[in-house]
Amino acid sequence: MDLRPALAAELADILDFWQVAAENDNRPADSRAALDSLYERDPDALIVAVDGDEIVGSVIAGWDGWRCHLYRLAVAPARRRQGIGRALIEAAEERFRALGGTRADAMVLDDNADAHGAWAVGGYRRQAEWSRWIKPL
Ligand SMILES: CC(C)(COP(=O)(O)OP(=O)(O)OC[C@H]1O[C@@H](n2cnc3c(N)ncnc32)[C@H](O)[C@@H]1OP(=O)(O)O)[C@@H](O)C(=O)NCCC(=O)NCCS
């Protein structure tokens, strides 16, 4: 298995992958335009786990020059509990460290127990003092 930045030619497959593998509740739908925009702005942010020519995992390690945000951590349902999620988180953290980031954060639904286990074992803790305030644009 290979962990590396996604290729432009893989973006359509990644959107399909997220339909079956990612957490899709309570969030804006993914779009090709949004993914193209991310890729254009920061092509190394989208990290994939690839087995042969199959995408088996993903994470977005978003760095805006100030903070380190993790999005779209997902592993193919048939490949879970094999350490791929952990490896993706570590790859994202490596990128953040190289860029000078000092703290990573992830948005995690309160009822997503699978994700709680994966983030917790990676050393992440819920920050009880904060809530996320949002406004659709
Ligand atoms: C969350 C997710 C990415 C974890 O990926 P994964 O490849 O299965 O995770 P790993 O195999 O690296 O697991 C690492 C550790 O996390 C913990 N963990 C992972 N899944 C867990 C679960 N369902 N329940 C409890 N602990 C879990 C375990 O401690 C595990 O180590 P172990 O298998 O040696 O016990 C995967 O379940 C997934 O894609 N879920 C759907 C999308 C999603 O919810 N993404 C997160 C959005 S915030």
The ligand as a Tripos MOL2 file, in Angstrom:
@<TRIPOS>MOLECULE
LIG
   48    50     1     0     0
SMALL
NO_CHARGES

@<TRIPOS>ATOM
      1 C1        -12.6780    6.1360   11.1320 C.3       1 LIG1
      2 C2        -11.9570    5.2800   10.0920 C.3       1 LIG1
      3 C3        -11.2600    6.1990    9.1140 C.3       1 LIG1
      4 C4        -10.8980    4.4210   10.8070 C.3       1 LIG1
      5 O1        -10.1000    3.7970    9.8040 O.3       1 LIG1
      6 P1         -9.3920    2.3890   10.0760 P.3       1 LIG1
      7 O2         -8.4530    2.1510    8.9650 O.co2     1 LIG1
      8 O3        -10.4070    1.3390   10.3390 O.co2     1 LIG1
      9 O4         -8.5980    2.6850   11.4130 O.3       1 LIG1
     10 P2         -7.3220    1.8740   11.9230 P.3       1 LIG1
     11 O5         -7.3950    0.4450   11.4650 O.co2     1 LIG1
     12 O6         -6.0860    2.6240   11.6100 O.co2     1 LIG1
     13 O7         -7.5770    1.8730   13.4640 O.3       1 LIG1
     14 C5         -6.6520    2.4590   14.3590 C.3       1 LIG1
     15 C6         -7.2070    2.3220   15.7380 C.3       1 LIG1
     16 O8         -8.3390    3.1500   15.8940 O.3       1 LIG1
     17 C7         -9.2700    2.5080   16.7500 C.3       1 LIG1
     18 N1        -10.4860    2.2190   15.9950 N.ar      1 LIG1
     19 C8        -10.6450    2.2290   14.6520 C.ar      1 LIG1
     20 N2        -11.9190    1.9110   14.3400 N.ar      1 LIG1
     21 C9        -12.5520    1.7150   15.5060 C.ar      1 LIG1
     22 C10       -13.8610    1.3330   15.8500 C.ar      1 LIG1
     23 N3        -14.8050    1.0880   14.9250 N.pl3     1 LIG1
     24 N4        -14.1870    1.2000   17.1550 N.ar      1 LIG1
     25 C11       -13.2550    1.4030   18.1010 C.ar      1 LIG1
     26 N5        -11.9760    1.7440   17.8420 N.ar      1 LIG1
     27 C12       -11.6420    1.8970   16.5730 C.ar      1 LIG1
     28 C13        -8.6140    1.2280   17.2240 C.3       1 LIG1
     29 O9         -7.9100    1.4830   18.4130 O.3       1 LIG1
     30 C14        -7.6780    0.9380   16.0870 C.3       1 LIG1
     31 O10        -6.5970    0.1500   16.4390 O.3       1 LIG1
     32 P3         -6.7820   -1.4560   16.4930 P.3       1 LIG1
     33 O11        -7.5040   -1.8850   15.2270 O.co2     1 LIG1
     34 O12        -5.3880   -1.9630   16.5970 O.co2     1 LIG1
     35 O13        -7.6320   -1.7430   17.7100 O.co2     1 LIG1
     36 C15       -12.9380    4.3120    9.3590 C.3       1 LIG1
     37 O14       -13.7160    3.6350   10.3160 O.3       1 LIG1
     38 C16       -13.8750    5.0400    8.4030 C.2       1 LIG1
     39 O15       -13.5210    5.2770    7.2410 O.2       1 LIG1
     40 N6        -15.0970    5.4070    8.8810 N.am      1 LIG1
     41 C17       -16.0640    6.0960    8.0150 C.3       1 LIG1
     42 C18       -15.6300    7.5120    7.7240 C.3       1 LIG1
     43 C19       -15.4450    8.3150    8.9870 C.2       1 LIG1
     44 O16       -16.2440    8.2540    9.9020 O.2       1 LIG1
     45 N7        -14.3460    9.0890    9.0130 N.am      1 LIG1
     46 C20       -13.9940    9.9370   10.1300 C.3       1 LIG1
     47 C21       -14.6610   11.2610   10.0010 C.3       1 LIG1
     48 S1        -14.2390   12.3110   11.3820 S.3       1 LIG1
@<TRIPOS>BOND
     1     1     2 1
     2     2     3 1
     3     2     4 1
     4     2    36 1
     5     4     5 1
     6     5     6 1
     7     6     7 2
     8     6     8 1
     9     6     9 1
    10     9    10 1
    11    10    11 2
    12    10    12 1
    13    10    13 1
    14    13    14 1
    15    14    15 1
    16    15    16 1
    17    15    30 1
    18    16    17 1
    19    17    18 1
    20    17    28 1
    21    18    19 ar
    22    18    27 ar
    23    19    20 ar
    24    20    21 ar
    25    21    22 ar
    26    21    27 ar
    27    22    23 1
    28    22    24 ar
    29    24    25 ar
    30    25    26 ar
    31    26    27 ar
    32    28    29 1
    33    28    30 1
    34    30    31 1
    35    31    32 1
    36    32    33 2
    37    32    34 1
    38    32    35 1
    39    36    37 1
    40    36    38 1
    41    38    39 2
    42    38    40 1
    43    40    41 1
    44    41    42 1
    45    42    43 1
    46    43    44 2
    47    43    45 1
    48    45    46 1
    49    46    47 1
    50    47    48 1
@<TRIPOS>SUBSTRUCTURE
     1 LIG1         1 GROUP 0 **** ****
